[in-house]
Amino acid sequence: MTGREYVDLSELRVQVFADGADRVGIEALAQNPVIRGFTTNPTLMRASGITDYEAFARDILTVVGERPISFEVFADDFGEMIRQGRRIATWGTQVFVKIPVTNTRGEPSSSVLRTLSSEGVKLNVTAMTTPEQVERVVECLDSRVPHFVSLFAGRIADSGRDPLPLVRRCVGILDSRPETRLIWASPREVLNIIQADQVGCHVITVTHDLLKKLPLLGKDLDEYSLDTVQMFHRDAVAAGYEL
């Protein structure tokens, strides 16, 4: 297609969550009605220079309002995960506690999920890459409590596998669990937003850098071609190249 294909993000079924730990960026995105929630993780927080975990989290909660936001435990011991999860859950009613699907030794975090979920803690179970993991996790979650399960579709694609069939299977697993929603995590390109919508995924988490590309959705391809030619010429002139 060479003509402009109009894409209205507000009409997509998939909800876009912003994934990051930059306060300025989060504050700006909080003004955008397209952004329906937020997520972060210790890796993003470290990259942003965050040193006080709880102070950062409480500050960000004043920015995002009532939209859901996920904060991750960073313990590796299951008992400590439970303690941290309980504490994080007290920060706000919009807070979801991120729990990794296993600890660093590959041991399933099932006991953590059962304990916290049974106490009414809203969870975001993270770092999953297979439908089998999703099935095992869902069995541990209280169906009366809202939860997210995050399938890292971008990492699946990085391995050379097509994530779409796996995402579809996970959507099917959750058909009978309306309180548990599937997140397409770690997207690699804007196209993933359209793909997530087409397969019925409930949420996609998008980094701030990738969100900057949203205006390109539906862009006229002939116009995009001309933009590219102009960019190459502009940079060659700026560099002062001669032959």
N, C-alpha and C positions, 0 to 999 in steps of 0.2 A: 504494500500500500504506500502510495506517495503523497496522497492528500492527508490533511490533518484528521486524526481520529480523536473525537472528543471523548475525554475520560473525566468523569466527575467522581472524585474520590468519595464524596459524601454519599454517593449512591452504591458504593461497593458494600458487600455484606461483611467482608473482613474488616476488623478494626485495626487501626494503625497505632501501635504503642512506640514511643520514643525510647531508645536505649542509649544511655550515656550517663556521665557523671560531671558534666560541665555546668555549673550553676547558671552562667549567662545564657548558654544554649537552652537549658531547661526552661528558664524564665521566658525566653522568647517563644519557645514551642508551646508553652502553657497558654499563650494567647491565640493559638491556632485551633479552631474547633475540629479540624481533621484529626488531631492527636487525641486519642480516647483514653490513654493511660501511659504509664512510664515504667521502665525497668532499669536496673543498674546491677553491677556486680563488683566484687573486690578488685578484679583486674582493671576495669574501667576507672574505678575510684583511685587506684594507685597511679594510673597513667595521668590522672588529673591532679595529682599531688595532694589528695585528701589524706590527712593524718589522724583526724578525730572522726571515727566512723559515726558515732551517734549524733554528734553535733552537726555533721553534714546532713544526715538523714532528717533530723528534726527541722533543719533550716529548709531543706527541699520540700518538706511537707507543707510549709507555709506558702510555697509557690504553686504546687500542683492542685491545690484545692481538694475536691472530693473524688477526683479521678483515681483509679487504682494505681498503686505503685508497689514494686517488689524490691525488697532488700534481702540480701543473702546472708545466711550464717557462714562463718568462716572456720568453725571448729571441725576437727576430724574425728573426734570421739563422739559417739552417738549420744551419750548422756549430756555432754556439753552442747551438742547441737540442739537438744531439747531445751536446755536452759536458755541458750541464746534465742531460740525461736520464740519462746514464751515472752522474753523481754522485748524483742522486736515487735511482736504483735500488740504490745501495749502502746505503741507510738501513735496509732490512729486506726480508725475503723476502715480506712481505705487501704491499709497496709496488707500486703501478701508476703508471707515469709518464704524466701527461696531456700529449698533444701535440695542438695545434689542427690541424684539417683543412687549413688554409692559414696562411700568414703574413698580415700586415696588408695586403699588396699583392694578396692573393687568389691567390698562387702555391701550388699544392698541396705539401704537406709529404711527398710520397711518398718522397723520398730519405732523410728522417729516419726514417720508419716502417720502410723496408727495412733500414736500417743497424742501428737499435736492436733491431728484432725478430729479425734474423738473429743478433744477439749474445745472444739469450735474455732481453732486457729485456721485462718485462710492460708493455703499453701500455694506455692508455685514450684512444682518439682522440675528441676532443671538438669541439663546436660545429657538428655536422652537422645539416642540415635537409632533406635529400633522400635517397631510396633510391639515386640515382645516385652520390652521394658515398660512401655506404656500400659500394656495389659496388667503386668504385675503391680505397677504403681496404683492403678485405678482400684484394684482390689483392696488396697490399704486405706483408701480415702472414704470418709463419711460422705455419703451421697447427699446429705442434707446441707452440707457446708460448701460454699463457693470455692473452687480451686482452679488453678491453671496447671497444665502439663506442657512442658516445653520440649519440642522435638527440634534438634539442631539440624535443620534441613540444609543449611549452607555447608556445614561440615560433612554431611552425607555427600553433597555434590563435590566437595573437595576431594573425596575419596574416589571419584570417577563413577559414582552411582547416581542414577536418576532419583531424586527424592520424591517426585510426585506420586508414584505408586505407594510409597511408604506413608506419605501424608494422608492419602485417601484411606488407607487401612486404619490409620489412627483416628480419623474423623468417624469412621464406622464403629470403632471401638467405643467412642463416646456418645453414639446415638442414643443410648438408653441412660446416659448420665448428663442431663441438661445443666446441672450445676458445675460440671467440670468442663472447662474449655481448652481447646488445643491452641498452642502458640507455635507458629512457624518462627523459629529462632535463627539467628545469624544469617539473614539474607545477604546475598552477594550483589544483587542488581535490582533495579526498579521493577523489572519484569517479574520478579518473585512476588511482588504485591498482587499483580494480576493473576499469577498462577495460584497463589494462596486463596484468592477469592473464588477462582473457578473450581477448585476442589472442595470448597466448603470449609476451609480452615477458619477458625473463629477470630484469631488475632495474629498479627505479624509484628515482631519487634524490629524497628529500623533505627540504625545508628544516625547520629546527627549529620555525618558526611553524606550518607545516602539520602537522607531527607532533603538535602539541598538539591537533589536531582528530580524531585517530584514535579517541578514545572515542565520537565521534559516529557511527561506522560502524554502520548497522543501527538507529539510534535510532528509537523510535516517533514517527511524524510528528505525531500528535495531541498527544503530550507536548511535542514540539518547538514546536508552535504555541503551547501554553500558556506555555512558557518565554519565547517571544518577547513575548507580551502582558504577562507579568509584568515583563520587562525594560523595555518602554516605560513601564509605569506606575511602576516603581521609579525610573527616571531622571527622569521628570516631577516626581515628589514630591521627589527629591533636589535638583532645580533650583529648586524653590519656585515653579513656574509658577502663575499665577492669571489668570482671565478675569472 
